[in-house]
Amino acid sequence: MSQKQNHPKLALQELSFLEKVDQFPRSSYVYHSNVEVQLEMHSHTKHQLTYIEGGVAYLQTKENSYFLPARHFVWIPAGLEHFIELRTSITMMRNIYIPNQALMPNNFYSKMGIYPVSTLVLEMISFTENWSENITKKEPEKYLYMKTLGNVIASTNKTALAVVLPTTTNIKLRPILRHIYFNVDQSLQLKDIAAKFSLSSRSLSRLFRENLDISFLQYVKLTRIILSMEKLLQTDLSISEIAYASGYNSLATFSNTFFEIAKVRPSDFRKKNREKSN
């Protein structure tokens, strides 16, 4: 989405939220809100740090859907088209936008990633709670603080959460993906899904490979694990109940698959995220 850069005849309050973010290219911008504002696919000239309290959200890009669990923040590099989809009500969404000029050179800033939020970073984000909108060099202490926050994030976060679900605009594949999402607790076999949508197994397999660059089985596996993460954070269902609700007949298989993708056991994922988000 293209953003207007100069508005000499408009008062600040007349600008849209996204126009305010980019209005002053060298300023940082802070926006915290408990109002669930849904934006369409867009981009801006500043890097974005978002931390969501008390809810389940996804970062959507043109190519992928990224699960944003509790106690994690997302770093969105400048220029990346995206929007954040909220799947539940939230307590607070904390957004901080930092211009590239304010940051030390680091490859970290050019890559989208979802990272565990350390106590230090969480405290630094929370410290900006009462700040709003543009932070310029006219407020040197706040301006330096924004630079420090960006540099701390780059130096302390090395491994991004590797839970990503590819998306597509293919008109044949999109209804199939919706079917998988809404029937994740059922047996989802390639031949059965292909027959339901009047395709051969070979054609359906090729659709996944050519449009999503993963296999049908891998897509189903990722969908099941991502939805199980939602249940682990948002419900009091037992691990066994979540395993069966996610399409697994074996608790051991569910736990092992979850660990393969998330690098942590389901019980530890729930404990870690729930304890630290309270």
N, C-alpha and C positions, 0 to 999 in steps of 0.2 A: 504494500500500500504506500503510495507516494505521500510524503508529508511536506506541507508548506513550511518553508524555513523563515520567511520574513513576513511580519504582519504589522507594519507601522501604523495602520489606521484602525487596528482592532484593540480593544481593551483586553487585558489578560483573561478576565472572566468569560470572554466571548470565545476563547479558543477551546478546542476539544482537548481531552486529556492527552491524546497522542501528540497533538500539536504543541502542547505545553512541554512535553518531554524533550522535544527537539528544538524548541524556540531559541534557546541560547546554547550554541554548540559546545562551549567550553565549560558549562556548568554541570554539576551533578544534579539529580532530581530525585526527591524522596516522596513516596506516596504510600501511606499505610491506610487500609480501609477494611471494615467488616461488611461493607456492602458488596454483594456479589455482582460485579460489573463484568459482563461477558463481551469481549471484543472479538471482531472477526480476524481472519488471517491478516497480519500486519508485520511491519519491521520498523526499526528506528535506527538513528545514527549512533546511539550509545549502547554500551553493554548493559545487560539487565541481570540483576540478582533478585530472585523471588523466593521467599520463605512463607509457607502457608501453615497456619496454626489451626488445628482442630478440624481437619477435613481430608477428603480424598480428592486428588486432582491429577490431571494428565496434561503434559505439554504436547501439543499437536503441531507438527511441522507438515510440509507438503509430502514428505516421504515416510514419516514415522510417528508413532504414538508412544510417549514415554511416561511410565507410571511415576508419580511423584509422591512417595510415601511420607509418613510423619517423620519428623526429625531429619529431614533432608532439604537442601536448597537446590535450586536449579540456576545454572549460569548460562545465559543466552547471549552469544556474541552479537555485536552490532551487525545489522544487515540481514540477520537470519529471519525469514518469514515464519511466523508462529502465532498460536494463541493458546491460552490456558483454559482447559475445560474443567469445571468444577463438578464432581459427581455427587457431592454431599454439601450440606451447609458448612460454613467455615466460621472459625472464631475471628481470624484476622489474616489478611493477605498483606505481606510486607514487600514492597517493591523499591529497589534502589537502582538508579540508572547512573552509570559512570562513563564519562567520555574517555576515549582511548588516550588522549593527551595527558590525562591525569595519572596514568599507570606506567610502571616500569616495563620495558620490553619483556614479554614472556609468552611462550606458545600457548599457555593455559587459556589466555583470553580469547583466542580465535576458535576454540572448540566448545560446542555445546556439551554440558555434562550435568548429571545429578549426583550430588555428593552428600555424605553424612555431615550434619552440622555439628561442629565441635562446641564445647561449652564456651570457649573464647569467642568464636564467630557468632554464636547465638547472642552472647552478651553484647557484642559490638553492634549487631543488627538491632537489638532491643533498645540500645542506647539512643538510637535515632527516632524513637517512638513519637516524640513530640515535635520533630522537625517536619516541615512540609514544603513541597515544591522545590524551587531552585536554590542550590547551594553554590555560591560564586566566590571568587577571591575576595570579595568585599567582606566575607565572613571567614577570615583566614583559618581560624581554629576548626571550624566545621569542614572547610574545604580540604584541609590537611587530613582530617579524620577520614573523609571519603577515600582519599588516596591510600591511607594506611589500611583501611578495610579491604580494598581491592588487592593490595600487595600481600596482606596476611592470607587471604583466600588462596591466592596463587601459590604461595609458598607452603601451605599446610595441606592442600588437597591434591592427591596424586592419582587416585583410582576412582573413576566414575562408576555409578551403579549401572550394571550391564543388563537392564531389563527393558527391552525395546520391542515394540510390535510394529512391523512395517504396515503402511497403508497404501491404498491405490485408488485411482479414479476409474479403473476398468469397470465398465458397466456390467459385465458378466460376473466379475468376481465380488463386487461389493455386496450383493444380496447373500452370497455364500458366506462371507465374513460375518455379516449380521446374524445369519443362522447359527454359526458356530458360537458367537458371543452369547446368544440367548438360550442356547441348548448345551452349555458347557458341561452340565451334569449328566448328559446322556452319552451313550456310546457313539463316538464320531469316527466312523470308518470311511476311508477314501471312497470305496466302491459304493457305499450307501449314499453318501453326500453327492457323488457324481450322478447316480441314478435319479436322485430327488430333483436335481437341476438339469436333467436330460443331457448329461455329458458322459463320455467314457472316462474311465479311471485315468487313462493316459492323458486325455485332454485336460482334465482337472489338475493333474499333477503338473502338466506343462504350464498352465495358467499361473500356478503358485510360483514356479521357478522363474518364469519370464517376467512376472509383474512384481513379485515380492522378494525374489532372490533367496527364498528358503523353501523347504519342502512343506507339504500339507501337514505332515505329522509334527514338524517343528513349530508350525504356526499354532496348531491346536495345543501343543505343550505350553507354549508361551502364554496363550490366552488363559489357560487353566491356572497357571502359576500367578499371573497378574491378578486375576479375579480372586484367587485364594488370598493374596496379599490384602486386598480390600476387606475381605471377611475377617482376616486376622486382626486388622486394625479397627474395624467398625462394628464387630459383633462379639458376643460372648460364647459363640459356638465352640465346642471342643475341637481339638486338632483333628480328631477322627471324623467328626461331623463335617468339618470344612473339606477334608480330603474327599469324602463321598460326594459332597455338594459340588466339588470341582471335577468330578468325573473319574476319580480313582477308587478302585475296589480294594486297594491295599494301602494301609497307612505307611508301610515301609517304602513302597514305590513312590508315594506322594512325597515323603520326607526326603528321599534320595534325589528325586527330580527337582524339588524346591532348592535343595543344597547345590545341585549342579548349576542352576541358573542364578540364584541369589547369593551363593557362597555363604549361606547361613541356614541353620535348621529352622523350620516353621516356628517352633516354640521359642527359640532365641530371638527370631525376628519380631515376634509379638512382644516379648518381654522387653527387649531393648527399646523398641519404638514407643510402646505405651508408657513405660517408666519415665523415659526422658522427655516425653511430650506433656506430661502432667505437671 
